[in-house]
Amino acid sequence: MVVDRKEEKKVAVTLRLTTEENEILNRIKEKYNISKSDATGILIKKYAKEEYGAF
């Protein structure tokens, strides 16, 4: 069985967070056992989908 995966080119992004925003990401990280980077990506995709209809 061959799985065809689409290669995605990723770009590095730097975010400056307030202490409160960082704490929220820490809570998400602990609750769902995912990295802050993954949590941020998920939140960006969720917002884009809600705001623009598709991502």
C-alpha positions as CSV (number, residue, x, y, z in Angstrom):
1,M,0.0,0.0,0.0
2,V,1.4,3.4,-1.0
3,V,0.3,6.5,0.8
4,D,0.7,9.7,-1.2
5,R,1.5,12.6,1.1
6,K,1.5,16.2,0.0
7,E,4.7,17.9,0.9
8,E,4.1,21.2,2.7
9,K,6.7,23.9,2.8
10,K,6.7,25.4,6.3
11,V,7.9,28.8,7.4
12,A,9.3,29.7,10.8
13,V,7.3,32.4,12.7
14,T,8.3,34.2,15.9
15,L,5.6,35.3,18.3
16,R,5.9,37.6,21.2
17,L,3.4,36.5,23.9
18,T,2.2,38.2,27.0
19,T,2.6,36.3,30.3
20,E,-1.2,35.5,30.2
21,E,-1.0,34.3,26.6
22,N,2.0,32.1,27.4
23,E,0.1,30.6,30.4
24,I,-2.9,29.8,28.2
25,L,-0.6,27.9,25.8
26,N,1.0,26.1,28.8
27,R,-2.5,25.0,29.9
28,I,-3.3,23.7,26.4
29,K,0.1,21.9,26.3
30,E,-0.6,20.2,29.6
31,K,-4.2,19.3,28.9
32,Y,-3.7,17.9,25.4
33,N,-0.1,16.9,25.6
34,I,0.9,18.8,22.5
35,S,3.7,21.3,22.0
36,K,3.1,25.1,22.1
37,S,4.1,25.2,18.5
38,D,1.4,22.6,17.5
39,A,-1.2,24.4,19.7
40,T,-0.4,27.7,18.0
41,G,-0.7,26.1,14.5
42,I,-4.0,24.5,15.4
43,L,-5.4,27.8,16.7
44,I,-4.3,29.7,13.6
45,K,-5.9,27.1,11.3
46,K,-9.1,27.1,13.4
47,Y,-9.3,30.9,13.3
48,A,-8.6,31.0,9.5
49,K,-11.3,28.4,8.9
50,E,-13.9,30.3,10.9
51,E,-13.0,33.7,9.5
52,Y,-12.4,32.8,5.9
53,G,-14.4,29.6,5.4
54,A,-11.5,27.4,4.5
55,F,-7.8,26.9,5.2
